[in-house]
Amino acid sequence: MSTPARKRLMRDFKRLQQDPPAGISGAPQDNNIMLWNAVIFGPDDTPWDGGTFKLTLQFSEDYPNKPPTVRFVSRMFHPNIYADGSICLDILQNQWSPIYDVAAILTSIQVMVSKGAQENELFMDGDSVQGFELANEAFFFCFPQSLLCDPNPNSPANSEAARMFSENKREYNRRVREIVEQSWTAD
């Protein structure tokens, strides 16, 4: 059955294969375009450097009008990631826009993990196919600058990580390195 959501996901998959952003990978599970497995590689020169982190993305028939449910399968220690792997990121909640594709979602999570996230707003416009392409090109230029601030300690998903990030960066970075090392052996 070919629905608008499934057609869009096929287009997202094709685009991700043809022009994959650095440090991310994703694909639908066999025989289920609505459920994806993804991997984010820890960005260079960050505490996450060298890590390999697995995620799942569950899409509904309302995609791209509604965001997917995204969860880390890998163990994480980050102020904006809940213990169950759920991610506190505005573009997956109240700042969602149909212009975001799978590559944009995974790239935004990669940037959030490496830099932290307090304000995750993007200032783009575009709802046509042409606007979609232009908005996604703009995304890759604008988004990293929007996440240069620290994680939001006022409403953290992981209060221990938020407290440690604010009060003891050395210990926070040590804990992150432990998570990175665990990612090498996790199946």
Contacts in CASP RR format, 6 or more apart in sequence:
PFRMAT RR
TARGET T0000
AUTHOR 0000-0000-0000
METHOD contacts of the structure
MODEL  1
MSTPARKRLMRDFKRLQQDPPAGISGAPQDNNIMLWNAVIFGPDDTPWDG
GTFKLTLQFSEDYPNKPPTVRFVSRMFHPNIYADGSICLDILQNQWSPIY
DVAAILTSIQVMVSKGAQENELFMDGDSVQGFELANEAFFFCFPQSLLCD
PNPNSPANSEAARMFSENKREYNRRVREIVEQSWTAD
3 61 0 8 1.000
5 34 0 8 1.000
5 59 0 8 1.000
5 60 0 8 1.000
5 61 0 8 1.000
5 62 0 8 1.000
5 63 0 8 1.000
5 64 0 8 1.000
6 33 0 8 1.000
6 34 0 8 1.000
8 63 0 8 1.000
8 64 0 8 1.000
9 28 0 8 1.000
9 33 0 8 1.000
9 34 0 8 1.000
9 59 0 8 1.000
9 63 0 8 1.000
9 102 0 8 1.000
10 33 0 8 1.000
11 101 0 8 1.000
12 101 0 8 1.000
12 102 0 8 1.000
12 103 0 8 1.000
13 27 0 8 1.000
13 28 0 8 1.000
13 33 0 8 1.000
13 102 0 8 1.000
15 101 0 8 1.000
15 103 0 8 1.000
16 26 0 8 1.000
16 27 0 8 1.000
16 101 0 8 1.000
16 102 0 8 1.000
16 103 0 8 1.000
19 103 0 8 1.000
20 103 0 8 1.000
21 103 0 8 1.000
21 106 0 8 1.000
21 107 0 8 1.000
21 140 0 8 1.000
23 40 0 8 1.000
23 41 0 8 1.000
23 42 0 8 1.000
23 43 0 8 1.000
23 110 0 8 1.000
24 38 0 8 1.000
24 39 0 8 1.000
24 40 0 8 1.000
24 41 0 8 1.000
24 103 0 8 1.000
24 106 0 8 1.000
24 107 0 8 1.000
24 110 0 8 1.000
25 38 0 8 1.000
25 39 0 8 1.000
25 41 0 8 1.000
26 36 0 8 1.000
26 37 0 8 1.000
26 38 0 8 1.000
26 39 0 8 1.000
26 102 0 8 1.000
26 106 0 8 1.000
27 36 0 8 1.000
27 37 0 8 1.000
27 38 0 8 1.000
28 34 0 8 1.000
28 35 0 8 1.000
28 36 0 8 1.000
29 35 0 8 1.000
29 36 0 8 1.000
29 37 0 8 1.000
33 59 0 8 1.000
34 58 0 8 1.000
34 59 0 8 1.000
34 60 0 8 1.000
34 61 0 8 1.000
35 56 0 8 1.000
35 57 0 8 1.000
35 58 0 8 1.000
35 59 0 8 1.000
36 56 0 8 1.000
36 57 0 8 1.000
36 58 0 8 1.000
36 59 0 8 1.000
36 68 0 8 1.000
36 102 0 8 1.000
37 54 0 8 1.000
37 55 0 8 1.000
37 56 0 8 1.000
38 54 0 8 1.000
38 55 0 8 1.000
38 56 0 8 1.000
38 57 0 8 1.000
38 102 0 8 1.000
38 106 0 8 1.000
39 52 0 8 1.000
39 53 0 8 1.000
39 54 0 8 1.000
39 55 0 8 1.000
40 52 0 8 1.000
40 53 0 8 1.000
40 55 0 8 1.000
40 106 0 8 1.000
40 109 0 8 1.000
40 110 0 8 1.000
40 113 0 8 1.000
41 50 0 8 1.000
41 51 0 8 1.000
41 52 0 8 1.000
41 53 0 8 1.000
41 110 0 8 1.000
42 48 0 8 1.000
42 49 0 8 1.000
42 50 0 8 1.000
42 51 0 8 1.000
42 52 0 8 1.000
42 53 0 8 1.000
42 110 0 8 1.000
42 113 0 8 1.000
42 114 0 8 1.000
42 180 0 8 1.000
43 49 0 8 1.000
43 110 0 8 1.000
43 111 0 8 1.000
43 114 0 8 1.000
46 114 0 8 1.000
46 115 0 8 1.000
47 172 0 8 1.000
47 173 0 8 1.000
47 176 0 8 1.000
47 177 0 8 1.000
47 180 0 8 1.000
48 113 0 8 1.000
48 114 0 8 1.000
48 176 0 8 1.000
48 180 0 8 1.000
49 180 0 8 1.000
50 180 0 8 1.000
50 183 0 8 1.000
51 180 0 8 1.000
51 183 0 8 1.000
51 184 0 8 1.000
52 74 0 8 1.000
52 183 0 8 1.000
52 184 0 8 1.000
53 72 0 8 1.000
53 74 0 8 1.000
53 76 0 8 1.000
53 113 0 8 1.000
53 183 0 8 1.000
54 72 0 8 1.000
54 73 0 8 1.000
54 74 0 8 1.000
54 186 0 8 1.000
55 70 0 8 1.000
55 71 0 8 1.000
55 72 0 8 1.000
55 73 0 8 1.000
55 74 0 8 1.000
55 106 0 8 1.000
55 109 0 8 1.000
56 70 0 8 1.000
56 71 0 8 1.000
56 73 0 8 1.000
57 68 0 8 1.000
57 69 0 8 1.000
57 70 0 8 1.000
57 102 0 8 1.000
57 105 0 8 1.000
58 68 0 8 1.000
58 69 0 8 1.000
58 70 0 8 1.000
59 68 0 8 1.000
60 66 0 8 1.000
60 68 0 8 1.000
64 98 0 8 1.000
64 99 0 8 1.000
64 100 0 8 1.000
64 101 0 8 1.000
65 98 0 8 1.000
66 96 0 8 1.000
67 91 0 8 1.000
67 92 0 8 1.000
67 93 0 8 1.000
67 96 0 8 1.000
67 100 0 8 1.000
67 105 0 8 1.000
68 92 0 8 1.000
68 105 0 8 1.000
70 86 0 8 1.000
70 87 0 8 1.000
70 92 0 8 1.000
70 105 0 8 1.000
70 109 0 8 1.000
71 84 0 8 1.000
71 85 0 8 1.000
71 86 0 8 1.000
71 87 0 8 1.000
72 81 0 8 1.000
72 85 0 8 1.000
72 87 0 8 1.000
73 85 0 8 1.000
74 179 0 8 1.000
74 182 0 8 1.000
74 183 0 8 1.000
74 186 0 8 1.000
75 179 0 8 1.000
75 182 0 8 1.000
75 183 0 8 1.000
75 186 0 8 1.000
76 85 0 8 1.000
76 113 0 8 1.000
76 179 0 8 1.000
77 158 0 8 1.000
77 161 0 8 1.000
77 172 0 8 1.000
77 175 0 8 1.000
77 176 0 8 1.000
77 178 0 8 1.000
77 179 0 8 1.000
78 112 0 8 1.000
78 113 0 8 1.000
78 116 0 8 1.000
78 151 0 8 1.000
78 157 0 8 1.000
78 158 0 8 1.000
78 161 0 8 1.000
78 176 0 8 1.000
79 116 0 8 1.000
79 151 0 8 1.000
79 152 0 8 1.000
79 153 0 8 1.000
79 156 0 8 1.000
79 157 0 8 1.000
79 158 0 8 1.000
79 161 0 8 1.000
79 162 0 8 1.000
79 165 0 8 1.000
80 87 0 8 1.000
80 88 0 8 1.000
80 89 0 8 1.000
80 112 0 8 1.000
80 116 0 8 1.000
80 117 0 8 1.000
80 151 0 8 1.000
80 152 0 8 1.000
80 156 0 8 1.000
80 157 0 8 1.000
80 158 0 8 1.000
81 87 0 8 1.000
81 88 0 8 1.000
81 113 0 8 1.000
81 157 0 8 1.000
81 158 0 8 1.000
81 161 0 8 1.000
82 88 0 8 1.000
82 157 0 8 1.000
82 158 0 8 1.000
83 158 0 8 1.000
86 157 0 8 1.000
87 109 0 8 1.000
87 112 0 8 1.000
87 157 0 8 1.000
88 117 0 8 1.000
88 155 0 8 1.000
88 156 0 8 1.000
88 157 0 8 1.000
89 108 0 8 1.000
89 109 0 8 1.000
89 112 0 8 1.000
89 117 0 8 1.000
89 120 0 8 1.000
90 117 0 8 1.000
90 119 0 8 1.000
90 120 0 8 1.000
90 121 0 8 1.000
91 97 0 8 1.000
91 100 0 8 1.000
91 104 0 8 1.000
91 105 0 8 1.000
91 108 0 8 1.000
91 120 0 8 1.000
91 122 0 8 1.000
92 105 0 8 1.000
95 120 0 8 1.000
95 121 0 8 1.000
95 122 0 8 1.000
97 122 0 8 1.000
97 124 0 8 1.000
97 135 0 8 1.000
98 127 0 8 1.000
98 132 0 8 1.000
99 124 0 8 1.000
99 126 0 8 1.000
99 127 0 8 1.000
99 131 0 8 1.000
99 132 0 8 1.000
99 135 0 8 1.000
99 136 0 8 1.000
99 139 0 8 1.000
100 108 0 8 1.000
100 136 0 8 1.000
100 139 0 8 1.000
101 132 0 8 1.000
101 136 0 8 1.000
103 136 0 8 1.000
104 136 0 8 1.000
104 139 0 8 1.000
104 140 0 8 1.000
104 143 0 8 1.000
107 139 0 8 1.000
107 140 0 8 1.000
107 143 0 8 1.000
108 120 0 8 1.000
108 143 0 8 1.000
108 147 0 8 1.000
111 143 0 8 1.000
111 144 0 8 1.000
111 147 0 8 1.000
112 120 0 8 1.000
112 147 0 8 1.000
115 144 0 8 1.000
115 147 0 8 1.000
115 148 0 8 1.000
116 147 0 8 1.000
116 149 0 8 1.000
116 150 0 8 1.000
116 151 0 8 1.000
117 147 0 8 1.000
117 149 0 8 1.000
117 151 0 8 1.000
117 152 0 8 1.000
118 149 0 8 1.000
118 150 0 8 1.000
118 151 0 8 1.000
118 152 0 8 1.000
119 146 0 8 1.000
119 147 0 8 1.000
119 149 0 8 1.000
120 146 0 8 1.000
120 147 0 8 1.000
121 146 0 8 1.000
122 139 0 8 1.000
122 142 0 8 1.000
122 143 0 8 1.000
122 146 0 8 1.000
123 142 0 8 1.000
124 135 0 8 1.000
124 138 0 8 1.000
124 139 0 8 1.000
124 142 0 8 1.000
125 131 0 8 1.000
125 135 0 8 1.000
126 132 0 8 1.000
126 134 0 8 1.000
126 135 0 8 1.000
150 165 0 8 1.000
150 166 0 8 1.000
151 161 0 8 1.000
151 162 0 8 1.000
151 165 0 8 1.000
152 162 0 8 1.000
153 162 0 8 1.000
153 163 0 8 1.000
153 165 0 8 1.000
153 166 0 8 1.000
156 162 0 8 1.000
161 172 0 8 1.000
161 175 0 8 1.000
164 171 0 8 1.000
164 172 0 8 1.000
164 175 0 8 1.000
165 172 0 8 1.000
END
